[in-house]
């Protein structure tokens, strides 16, 4: 599932509440309707949309109180990460650990790893420059042992 499709599914508060309940235990439309306090028609409309988009799956289950009922359960696993800090904004869909991610997912992940490694290298260089400035401030030569902080007894 693409990020935009996923965001379209989870942007709706009713769908999020339905998914939250289904993640806890599979259920059927009438029960969801009663527990959420919304019409059964609204629940069915959202379940149908989520099923078409692969978020939920359904199966028939016999009922001791009447005809068979359609039970819905989650059908997708994902982690969605949104970062917004200063001049950085990113949205990433992370694969579940140990799950096959396919060729496209592997390429995307390799690009993410490359960016993370570049950022780590920038951060390392920043820390090395800061350490050098602090050594100069303390009058230390490169490679000199860092003095221990004194503790009062």
C-alpha positions as CSV (number, residue, x, y, z in Angstrom):
1,X,0.0,0.0,0.0
2,X,1.3,3.5,-0.9
3,X,1.7,6.1,1.8
4,X,-1.1,8.4,0.3
5,X,-3.5,5.5,0.2
6,X,-2.7,4.5,3.8
7,X,-3.0,8.1,5.0
8,X,-6.4,8.4,3.2
9,X,-7.6,5.3,5.1
10,X,-6.4,6.4,8.6
11,X,-7.1,10.1,8.3
12,X,-10.8,9.4,9.1
13,X,-11.5,9.2,12.8
14,X,-14.3,6.6,12.4
15,X,-12.0,4.3,10.4
16,X,-9.3,4.7,13.0
17,X,-11.7,3.8,15.8
18,X,-12.9,0.8,13.8
19,X,-9.3,-0.4,13.2
20,X,-8.5,0.1,16.9
21,X,-11.4,-2.1,17.8
22,X,-10.6,-4.7,15.2
23,X,-7.0,-4.8,16.3
24,X,-8.2,-5.8,19.7
25,X,-10.7,-8.5,18.5
26,X,-12.3,-9.3,15.1
27,X,-15.9,-8.1,15.1
28,X,-19.0,-7.7,12.9
29,X,-20.7,-4.5,11.8
30,X,-23.7,-4.5,14.2
31,X,-21.4,-4.8,17.2
32,X,-19.1,-2.1,15.9
33,X,-22.0,0.1,15.3
34,X,-23.4,-0.3,18.8
35,X,-20.0,0.1,20.5
36,X,-19.0,3.1,18.4
37,X,-22.4,4.8,18.6
38,X,-22.7,5.3,14.9
39,X,-25.1,3.8,12.3
40,X,-24.5,0.3,11.0
41,X,-24.6,1.8,7.4
42,X,-21.7,4.1,8.3
43,X,-19.7,1.2,9.7
44,X,-20.5,-0.9,6.6
45,X,-19.4,1.9,4.3
46,X,-16.1,2.3,6.1
47,X,-15.5,-1.5,6.3
48,X,-16.1,-1.9,2.6
49,X,-13.7,0.9,1.8
50,X,-11.0,-0.6,4.1
51,X,-11.6,-4.0,2.6
52,X,-11.1,-2.7,-1.0
53,X,-7.9,-1.1,0.1
54,X,-6.5,-4.2,1.9
55,X,-6.8,-2.9,5.5
56,X,-9.3,-5.5,6.6
57,X,-10.5,-8.9,5.6
58,X,-13.7,-10.6,6.3
59,X,-15.0,-14.1,6.8
60,X,-18.4,-15.7,7.6
61,X,-19.1,-17.0,11.1
62,X,-22.2,-18.8,12.3
63,X,-24.3,-17.2,15.1
64,X,-26.3,-18.8,17.8
65,X,-28.7,-15.8,17.6
66,X,-29.6,-15.8,14.0
67,X,-28.1,-16.0,10.5
68,X,-24.4,-16.2,9.8
69,X,-22.6,-12.9,10.2
70,X,-19.7,-11.3,8.4
71,X,-16.7,-10.8,10.8
72,X,-14.0,-8.3,10.0
73,X,-10.3,-8.5,11.1
74,X,-7.2,-6.4,10.3
75,X,-5.4,-7.5,7.2
76,X,-2.4,-5.1,7.1
77,X,0.6,-4.5,9.3
78,X,2.6,-1.3,9.0
79,X,4.5,1.4,10.9
80,X,3.9,5.0,9.7
81,X,6.6,7.5,10.8
82,X,6.1,11.2,10.4
83,X,9.0,13.6,11.3
84,X,8.7,17.3,11.4
85,X,11.6,19.2,13.0
86,X,12.8,22.6,11.9
87,X,13.4,22.4,8.2
88,X,12.8,18.6,8.1
89,X,9.5,17.0,7.1
90,X,9.3,13.3,6.1
91,X,6.7,10.6,6.0
92,X,7.9,7.0,5.9
93,X,6.1,3.7,5.7
94,X,8.3,1.2,7.5
95,X,8.0,-2.5,6.7
96,X,7.5,-4.9,9.6
97,X,10.8,-6.5,10.8
98,X,11.3,-9.9,9.2
99,X,8.6,-9.4,6.6
100,X,9.5,-9.5,2.9
101,X,9.5,-6.0,1.5
102,X,9.8,-6.7,-2.3
103,X,12.1,-5.0,-4.8
104,X,10.5,-1.6,-4.6
105,X,10.5,-1.6,-0.8
106,X,14.1,-2.8,-0.7
107,X,15.2,0.1,-3.0
108,X,13.3,2.6,-0.8
109,X,14.9,1.2,2.3
110,X,18.4,1.3,0.8
111,X,17.8,5.0,-0.1
112,X,16.7,5.6,3.5
113,X,19.7,3.8,4.9
114,X,22.0,5.9,2.7
115,X,20.4,9.1,3.9
116,X,20.7,8.0,7.5
117,X,24.4,7.1,7.1
118,X,25.0,10.5,5.5
119,X,23.3,12.2,8.5
120,X,25.4,10.1,10.9
121,X,28.5,11.2,9.1
122,X,27.5,14.8,9.3
123,X,26.7,14.4,13.0
124,X,30.1,12.7,13.6
125,X,31.9,15.6,11.9
126,X,30.0,18.1,14.0
127,X,30.9,16.2,17.2
128,X,34.6,16.0,16.2
129,X,34.7,19.8,15.5
130,X,33.0,20.4,18.9
131,X,35.5,18.1,20.7
132,X,38.4,19.9,19.0
133,X,37.1,23.3,20.0
134,X,36.7,22.1,23.6
135,X,40.2,20.7,23.6
136,X,41.6,24.0,22.4
137,X,39.6,25.8,25.1
138,X,41.1,23.5,27.7
139,X,44.6,23.9,26.2
140,X,44.8,20.1,25.4
141,X,46.7,18.6,22.6
142,X,45.1,16.1,20.2
143,X,45.0,12.6,21.7
144,X,45.5,13.9,25.3
145,X,43.4,12.1,27.8
146,X,40.2,13.8,28.8
147,X,40.4,15.0,32.5
148,X,37.8,13.4,34.8
149,X,35.2,15.6,36.4
150,X,36.0,16.2,40.1
151,X,33.5,15.0,42.7
152,X,33.3,16.5,46.1
153,X,33.7,14.1,49.0
